[in-house]
Amino acid sequence: MEKSHELELTQMRKSVEKLGFSTEKYGDPTLMRFLIARSMDTDKASKMFVQWLKWRSSLVPNGCVVESEVPDQLEARKVFLQGLSKTGYPVMIVQACKHYPPKDHLQFKKFVVYLLDKTIASAIKGREIGNEKLIGVLDFQNITYRNVDARGLITGFQFLQAYFPERLAKCYIVHMPRFFVSVWRMVSRFIEKSTLEKIVIVTNDDEKKIFIEDIGEEALPVEYGGKAILRAIQDVQVPTLEDI
């Protein structure tokens, strides 16, 4: 950790304590994610951290979401967890054509947490550091109007921003149909600028080539130009981690 950030980290720990919470369980890399997300403003980062603690204890009181809590979402087998990218980040792929707006929104929120927790955990060897990131791929191939779920997309990105700060390395969107462009514009209004800058919409062969090169053929499934096999996220075994 750079010495230039020691002061901010110390101030943040003190600020969190003043708010009635403790940072004892968390290392500097974890706190740095919140500081970076709030432009190194210790007061804002502290409030964000406390909000995260409250949210986590409310939505995920047992530390993690187990598969029995999200059966409807898992049944579609619409999310896949691949190996590590060339830069060492786990790759999660969502096939939107298998998704439909949920009737049980609480279960969907838990599903988002399950996906992000498990993807992050899949890259950890030994002990979690706290600054691990992931790469997401949103595949809109073959979607119809029945698959459109603006609320679900907004929930996913807002969870990333508010409760998984600095966990997203990059998000690729592939096969976006023309009719979905207006939906995406609306969804984008709810996404912070710093997150939008990490989103790449692949629209031509040159961009697809960069997409393949960035992730790497070993992690990218054959369907997307790589050499790997699609693996449904529920079929992948990862270490159980709490308080991600």
Secondary structure, 3 states (H helix, E strand, C coil): CCHHHHHHHHHHHHHHHHCCCCCCCCCHHHHHHHHHHCCCCHHHHHHHHHHHHHHHHHHCCCCCCCHHHCHHHHHCCCEEEEEECCCCCEEEEEEHHHCCCCCCHHHHHHHHHHHHHHHHHCCCCCCCCCCCCEEEEEECCCCCHHHCCHHHHHHHHHHHHHHCCCCEEEEEEECCCHHHHHHHHHHHCCCCHHHHCCEEECCCHHHHHHHHHHHCCCCCEHHHCCCECCCEHHHCCCCCCCCC
